[in-house]
Amino acid sequence: MNPADQIVPDSQHKGLVAALPAPLRDYAQLARLDRPIGWWLLFWPCAWGLLLAGGEARWDLLLWFLLGSIAMRGAGCVYNDIVDADIDRQVARTALRPVASGRVSKRAAWVWLVLLCGLGLIVLLQLRWEAQVVALGSLALVAAYPFMKRITRFPQAWLGLVFTWGVPVGWIALRSDRLEVMAALYLGAVLWCIGYDTIYACQDREDDASVGIGSSALTLGKHVKAGVGAFYAGAAVLWCAAFWLLRPDWIALLALLPAALHLGWQVLKLEDHDADNALARFRANRTTGLLVALACWVVGNA
């Protein structure tokens, strides 16, 4: 079977989204409401920052962060689809997305984007002002991301900066000290994101090459597996550094062992030329995020 034939198109509807009337289904798909892996990956760094900062009793903030992650991941996807409509038409997996296919106009997509941002604003107002400032600091990074694939061969590095911004937001939501701990946790999250998005990019290598856009999967070529392993190893080292800076105790580092083993399992099982395998390894990072969150909860509230 041709690898391209194995790729599940983004236009495929599943779950509750499939039961919606066609017009609403298109807007749900624009925000990727049928693909929760995206907002889980956006949410977990928020949880890490909050829990390592000692937010055991702030379950209300965790729920607000989850709602904000759903809304802002949706807004980011809508913005990305508006900007990338011409490219999406040339890629098998994305050609039938609502904006690329013309089922939703760009004007209507902009209205939907504003509504999702309004929900994000409600979440933002639940944070103390220092965290609000940090959260707003990500807007320039978010706005620039869709253009990175046009000007760099490693757009996943920029996505890493954007998609893990929840670490500093979660940390500053509770405290403004020990910024070295926050920085190590954030940089580790960035490397983690580069690793898992490189896996995701393996699905589109042929299309990306033909369209002429950058991708870490293309840049790494035959060394994708080694590259992902290096990014994951760097992430684990930086997370250990964050834990050690906060609590210099070897026992505390054991809390990260399940997450490190899970990352190692991903690398061992990765078959980067098998689209189904790559997608499964990518989605497995929802579990990685949970394991790191549990480790942050244990160490941050010890």
ABEGO torsion letter per residue (X at the ends): XBAAAABBBAABBBEAAAABBAAAAAAAAAAGAABAAAAAAAAAAAAAAAAAAGAAABAAAAAAAAAAAAAAAAAAAAAAAAAAAAAAAABAAAAABAAAAGABBAAAAAAAAAAAAAAAAAAAAABBAAAAAAAAAAAAAAAAAAAAAAABABAAAAAAAAAAAAAAAAAAAABABGAAAAAAAAAAAAAAAAAAAAAAAAAAAAAAAAAGBBBAAAAAEAAAAAAAAAAAAAAAAAAAAAAAAABBBAAAAAAAAAAAAAAAAAAAABBAABAAAAAAAAAAAAAAAAAAAAAAAAAAAX
